[in-house]
């Protein structure tokens, strides 16, 4: 499962972006965030996720925090 870092998160809309380790950015939509069961995301937080779609239509489909 790919990992990345939260680059942006808006708690009012529950949307944001994740910066993959290869420097690509993927959007996180409110539906995915709600399904994750998380209360909030913080900038710089490490996450593990699944990717849906291809090319410019890729997005985060499932989201989990990385445990240290």
WOJORA-V951976 format. One record per backbone hydrogen bond with DSSP energy under -1.0 kcal/mol. NH is the residue of the N-H (numbers start at 1). CO is the residue of the C=O. E is the energy in kcal/mol with one decimal. If there is no record, write none. Layout:
NH|CO|E ; NH|CO|E
//
This chain:
4|47|-2.2 ; 5|19|-2.4 ; 6|45|-2.5 ; 7|17|-2.1 ; 8|17|-1.6 ; 10|15|-3.1 ; 14|10|-2.0 ; 15|10|-1.1 ; 16|28|-2.1 ; 17|8|-2.1 ; 18|26|-2.7 ; 19|5|-3.4 ; 20|24|-3.2 ; 21|3|-1.3 ; 23|20|-2.2 ; 26|18|-2.3 ; 28|16|-3.0 ; 33|29|-2.3 ; 34|30|-2.7 ; 35|31|-2.2 ; 36|32|-1.2 ; 37|34|-1.1 ; 44|6|-3.0 ; 45|42|-2.2 ; 47|4|-2.3 ; 48|64|-3.5 ; 49|2|-2.1 ; 50|62|-1.5 ; 52|59|-2.9 ; 57|54|-1.9 ; 58|55|-1.3 ; 59|52|-2.0 ; 60|27|-2.2 ; 61|50|-3.2 ; 64|48|-2.8 ; 66|46|-2.0
//
